[in-house]
């Protein structure tokens, strides 16, 4: 190549004793094209070294993705989408199961359909509503904490070294976030109020009398 021939030509005229002192002068005497070609070769060598280093890092970490700002931004968006999805499913599915449980209880207290199966079904759906609420609340809180950690990476410089750490967040930290989520309290309190309303239905009937005849649309 041109720059190698140029370097060899310069070195051939320099004695071994003066080679060290003459290196800087030789580099300065190279043409611009030789400098560009030398720089290109050096960059290519560095790129190969970086690729090998990334490969070794992935091998050591078990295939964990390299953490970059771009990857963290993509993960931040992914966790935001997960939060919205899990929160929506939690609210919709919990409300649906509570409604089914309420309908089963209502059917049982209807004298024409008072079968113990309806109570069992109502209890199953009520427990399912609680389980769904807690599970999707856990997933929502977990996604929130992971997203918050990425936010702190950019704002507080609390650097994230692993993109998807299965150990983070811990169960205790996730539980703490769940206890701070007001949505869980509203859903569970609503379920408790429904159960209490059924238990004290005769007492409540004194405050909620039947509609007067003129307002009864269905006879």
Secondary structure by P-SEA (a helix, b strand, c coil): caaaaaaaaaaaaccccccccaaaaaaaaccaaaaaaaaaaaaaaaaaaaaaaaaaaaaaacccccccaaaaaaaaaaaaaaaaaaaaaaaaaaaaaaaaaaaaaaaaaccccccaaaaaaaaaaaaaaaaaaaaaaaaaaaaaaaaaaaaaaaacccccccccccccccaaaaaaaaaacaaaaaaaaaaaaaaaaaaaccccccccccccccccccc
